Amino acid sequence: MDLKLKLEQLHQRVVGLKDQINTEEATKNAFVLPFIQILGYDIFNPTEVIPEHICDIGTKKGEKVDYVIRKNNEPILIFECKHWKENVEAHNSQLHRYYHVSKARFGVLTNGTIYNFYADLEKPNIMDEKPFLTINIEDLKDNALKILESFTKNEYNLETILDSAEGLKYIKAIRKEFEKEIDHPSDELVKLLVNRFFEKPLTANRMIAFKEYAKKALTLSINESISDRLKSALNINEKIEKQEDNNVIPVIENNDTSKIITTEEELDAFQIVKAILREKIASGRIAPRDTQSYFGVLLDDNNRKPICRFHFNTANKYLETFQNGKDAGEKKQLNSLDEIYDFRVQLHQTIDNY
């Protein structure tokens, strides 16, 4: 079973149990140890996965890190765990102290859902302030999983991880700065862009105006790029569906493609349904499918497993649900997109039926 599938199963376990997990110790046993086991380490072997490992710091004796992972008798990873309700970002100073005396090159701070991986890329033997890798089992990213594979028992390679860690760290930092610029364009960015086409002096008032223009331009560009990619994927799926229904082997050009318009409202509704279903299944199993008459949401991108449909092409907007079967859709009028949340039970029941 591949790493992603195992982590998705762990996520389902976390969702099902977390309301019953009331202590940090229970979080470790129910969520963190299974994660370590997924990486291939023997959690029942105290010489490989060492619990409550002593990390004496100066005059402070008896300090203990939750887990130390050893390979070939050398410490490679330390884990510091917090209760699943806690924000892991608030506890990195504690891991920082343990890291200094552990001799491991990597430290992990986790609440059982988010796993922040740290290294000493800035100064030797001093843990960096920011993690170079974050694994969120509620939102698994393929590029992050590729790095995580390097931490598994069978694939562990110190040099490979270090080579990737520096790049990940700076890519993450650049992305963070870029996202800041989208929300609040800086004077430097505005000047860089505007001076390429605007020949007049940038006065204080003009700078204020151009900052707002820049924000709208960046946001619009990104949204249109996402929309174009989604439309392309939806159109391809529509062609495939028509071929399957008509048992046609050759690829036939769909002349009605240009008539399909995916609106922002439909995309917003899809994100709401996705958020609701994410409580039960992995997001990768929730697929959009736009057509001329409705925008559909499918399980596993299978047109025989409809989850719901949005009928937004008329004056009144309707949500069609399928909790009673794929051939027994029920339409309910929506006054606002927020009312989709009222159909959480029906959407979950539909998933259970499949």
N, C-alpha and C positions, 0 to 999 in steps of 0.2 A: 504494500500500500504506500502511495507516495506521501511526501511530507505534507503537502497542502491538504490532502484529504484527511489525514490524521488530525491536523490542527482544526479543520472545520468540524470534525467530530468532537474534539475537545471543546470547541466553542459551544456546541449544542449542550454539552455536559455543564459548562459554566452557566449558561442561560437557565437550565433546568434546576440547578442546585443553589445558585448564589443567594437567593432569598432565605435559604436555610443555613447559610454559612455566616456565623456570627463572630468568629474570632480569627486572628491572624494565623494561629496554628491550624485551624480548619482550612483556611485558604491554602496554606502550604500543602497539606495532605490531599485536598480534593482537586486543586488546580495546578500547582507548581510542580509537584512530583510527577504527575502525568506528562507535563511538558518536557521535563528532563528525560523521562522515559522515551518519549517520542524522538528525542535526539539520539537515542540508542544507548544511553548509559544505564547501568544496572543499579536501580534505586535500592535494591535489597543487598547490595554489596557495599559495606561501610568503608572499604578501602578504595572504592571508585567514586561513590557519592557519599561524602562525609557530612553528616548533619552536625549542627552546633559546633563548628570548628573554632577552636580558640585562636583569637587574633589579638594578643596582648599589645597594647599601644602605650609605649613609654611606661609611666608609672601606673597606668590604668590596667589592672589585671582582670582576667576573666571575661574580656570582651569576646563575643562570639558572633561569627557570621553564620547565616542560616545553613548554607550548603557550600562545600568546596568540591568541584569535579576534578578528578585526577585521571591522567592517562600516562601510561608508562611511568608510574610513580611520581609524576610531576603535576603540580596544580596548574590547570589551564583556565578554569572558570570559577568565579565565586558568585553566589546568588544571595541577595538580600531581599527578603519578601515582606510585603505589607498586606494589610487587609484589603479585600477587593474593592471596598468603598473609598479607599484612600487615594490621593493624588500622588503618584510615584515621584513626580518632579520635586516634591517638597522634601524628599529624604535622601538626595544624592550626597549630602555632606557625610552621612553615616557610612554609606558605601565607600566614599572617598577615604575615610580613615582606615577601613578594613583593607582596601586595595593596597595601601602603602606598605603593609606588612605581610601580605598574603603570598607574594612572589608570583601570582597569576598575572597573565598579560591582559585578561579581560574580566570585567565585572558586569553583572546583570542586576538591575533593580526592577522589581516587578510587583504588581498587585494581582497577578493571576490572569489578567486580561492584556495588559500592556507590559512588554518586556523591553527595557532600555539597555542596550549594550554599550559599554564604555571601554576605552583603551587609554594608552598613555602616548598619544601621538604628538602632543605639544612638548612635554618634558618627560624623560625617562623615569619610570617608577612613580609618577604622579598622575593620578587619574584625571582625564580631561573633564572640564566642566560640563560639556554637552555630549550626549550619546552620538555615536557614529551610525547606529542602527537601531530602529524601533520596529518591533513586531507587535502589531495589534491583532489579536486573533478574531476580533469583530470586523476587521477590515484588512484582509490579507493582500499584500502586494507581491506580484511575481518577482520583481527585482529584489525586494527584501528577502523573499524566501530563497532566492538563489544564493545570497550571502549566508543565510541561516544554515543551508546545507553544508557549508564549510565548517560549521560547528558540530555537526553530527559525529558520532564516534568513528564511523567508518571513513568519513571524508575529512576529518580535522587536519588542517594544514596551517600552521602559524603564519608562514610567509604569504600564502594566498590571501588569508584574512587581512593581514596588515596592508598588503598591496591594495585591497579593495576598500579598506576602512578609511584611508585618507581621502580617496576620491568621493566616497559616500558622505563623509563629513562636510567637505566643501560644497558638494552639490546641494546638500541639505541647507547649508548656510546661504548659498546663492538663491535657492528657491524661496527661502524665507524672506530675503531682502526683496526679491521680485514681487512676492505677494504683498509686502508692505507698500511697494510702489504702486501697485494696482489700487489699493485702498486709499493711499495718501501719497500721490506723486510728489517727489521732492523737487526743490528748485533746480537741482543739478540735472535731473532727468528731463524736466520741462524745457530747460534751456537747451539741452542737447537735441531734443526733437524739434522744438519750435524754430531754433536758429537755422535749421536746414531749409525752411520755406518762408519764414516771416522776417522781413528785412528791417522793420521798424524797431526802435528800442523797446525792451521789455520793462515797462513801468510797473510799479507795485500793483496798480489796479489790473493791468493786463496780465500780470503773473497770476493773480487770483483767478481771473477768468480762464486762463490757459490751463491752470491746474485742474479745474473742473472739466474742461474739454478733454484733457489728457486722461483723466479717470474714466470718463464716459467712453472715450475711444478705445482704451485698453480693455475695458469690460466688454464692450460690444464686439471687439475683434475676437476675444476668447470665446464668448458665447456663440458667435456665428461659426467659429471653427468647430466647436463641440456639436452644434446643431447639424452642420454639414456632414460631419463624420457619422452621426447617428442616423441621419436621413439616408446616407449611402448604405449603411448596414441594414436599415429597415427595408430599403428597396431591393437589396439583394435577397433578403429573407422572403420578401413578397414574391419574387420571381421563382424561388425554390419551391415555395408553397404551391404556386400555380402548377408547376411542373409535376409535383407529387400528386396533386389532385387529378390531373389529366393524364397521368402515366406517360408523360412525354420525356423521352431520353435526351434529345438535343436541347441546348440552351436556346430559348426563344426570347427575343427582345420584347420587353413589356412596354407597349406603347402608352399605357395609362400611368406610367411612373410619374410623369410631370404633374399629374392631377392630384397626387398625394402631397398634402401640405401638413407637416408636423409643426404644431404651434407650441409656443412657450408654455401655454396653459396645460397642454397635454404632457409636456415634459415635466412640469412641476407636479402634476398629478401622479405621473409614473414614479417620481422620487418619493412621494408620500407613501404609495403602495409598497415600494421597495423597502422603505424604513419600517413599515408595519410587518412585512414578511421576514425581514432580517432577524426578527426575534425567534424564528423557527428554522430558517434555512439560510444557506450561504447566498450572498448577493449574486454570485456568478450563475446561479440557477434561475434567476429572475430575468426574463428577456422581454424587450419591447417588440411590438409588431404593429406598425401603422398601415392602415388601408384607407381606401377612399371613404368608407362609411363609418369607420370607428378606429380607435387606437386600442390595441389589445395588449394584455400582459400575459405571458405564457410561462409555464413551468418547464425548465430545461429546453426552452426554445422549440417546444413541441406544440404544433397547432391543434393537437388532439387533447391538450391539457390546458385549456384556458383558465386563468385565475380570475380575471375581470376584464371589462372593456369600458372605455370612455366614449360616450356618445356626445361629443361637444360641437357637432356641426350644425346644430339647430338653435333656435332661440332659447329653449330650455336645455339644460345640461343634465345628463343621466349617467349613473354608474350602474353597470350590469355585473352582477355577481353570479357565481356558479356553485354555491355550496350544496345545491341539490342535484348536481350532475352537470356535465358539459352540454347536455341538450336541454337543460331546464334553467336557462338564464333568467334572472329577475332584475328588472330595471327600477332604480330608485332615483328620483329627481334630487339634484344637488343645488343648493342655494349658494354654496361657496365650496372651494376645494378643501377647506378644513373639515367639512362634514364627512370626508372620506374616512377620517379616523373613527367615525361612529360605526364603521363596518369592519372593524378589526376582527370580531368573532367570526363573521362570515368568510373573510379572507383566510383566516387560519384554518377554518373548517374545510375550505376548499383544498388547501394543501394537504390536510390530513386524509381527505378522501382519495387523493392520488397515491 
